[in-house]
Amino acid sequence: MDKIQSLTGMLDLYDDGDMTNTSSKLFEVETIIKDIFLNYKFQEIRTPVLEDASLYKRSVGDSSDIVNKEIYSFNDRNDKTIAMRPEGTASVIRSIVEKKLDQENHKLWYLGPMWRYERPQKGRYRQFTQAGIEILGIPEGLPEYEMVSVVCSIINKFKLRNCCIKINHLGTRQNKASFCKALVDFLEPYKKDLNEKDIERLHKNPLRVLDSKNSETQTILKNAPSIKEFIDKASIEMLNSIKNEFSDLCKIEIDFNLVRGLDYYSGFVFEAISSELGAQDSFLGGGRYDQLCSQLGGKDMPAIGMAIGLERLANIANPIKPNRKLISFIIAASNLEPKAYKIAHHLRSLNKDIVLDISLSQGSLKSKMRKANKNNADFAIILGEEELKNKSVVIKPLKDELKEQQAVSIDDLYSFYKAL
Ligand code: HAM
């Protein structure tokens, strides 16, 4: 029989308690990211992972790589084409339009799996996890500062080194269109020198040529027109002001070549990159998308947002696990288990900062002690026949060899545990 395996580019994530393991870190990163969002008063939105496939054509855009090559889609029993969401923004706006909430202001966050049929490599998966935020209803100005502030909070919270926030301004839709035209006019005569991928981009999404990894293309681009010549003074001033305000917190660079791969952006765009990530160096990205709501049938609603790739962030995040003490509760005789569970239940209610682990497997006292040591527990609490008769337990320090074990009454155990 053929072996059944996971699909290419799709990870099994599991927590083995080892914080050098990206998978374990990812769960901790999720909790901390949610805390940061709540600290800024974002509210959760949870949309389905499946959507009508045409949503992404009308939002992320026909000319983007995502819609062109990367969508996971299938026809359902009614022959409707359904897509697994490749990102979260389109669903959020679809939901806001559908519920007629497009005339109100919102600050929303979400977290969950996304799917893109990409060529898997380090940091690039076919199923990955994004946490995102969207500020809806507020025009350009203050939300841009709030976005960069959240990015700085993330960078500082996870003590990220060797990273930088790149910012740019794509101007209005008209500015963006004029720049695209100028770029195409400039590149057309060089078409014979471009590779196949860049020629395709030139026709479908000329701004993406600026992202080209091809060194010949980059040489040609040195003399190309720059977006800087097409946007107004106020936009450049905003970039400078954001850079000035936040540069003491994080490294910020104005990069006039930053264009982003999704079609819905205009105005302010940004990405955070880390040189520790290798080729897939961007761990978050976002920008303003003021036209998306009306494009999806809603009212005009200014909007800005960003999404973080959590696998990439977990990969570079520095020790984040709150240093919680671990105690192993060892029951030395099976007839004592009901009693021990009651004691453990009370202990857990006394101090929420401690992790109390009761061994669920049968085995000798020795094997349970071995397991407690392997789990790196700080103390073992041992309950045996003798102890229960005397209404006491033994507390054994496992990390400090100089400290002796001691028998204490159950009441003293409660006080000891509370004070840890
Ligand atoms: P995006 O730049 O396509 O933007 O994705 C955001 C982040 O998701 C990337 O910076 C990266 O960390 C992560 N990511 C993307 N593709 C993969 C992959 N194949 N494997 C692992 N991680 C990946 C968006 O999705 C926009 N919706 C962001 C946004 C929100 N703009 C406005 N609001």
Residues whose N, C-alpha, C, O or C-beta is under 5 A from the ligand:
A	BS01	HAM	E87 G88 T89 R116 E118 G123 R124 Y125 F128 G132 I133 S282 F283 L284 G285 G286 G287 I304 G305 M306 A307 I308 G309 R312
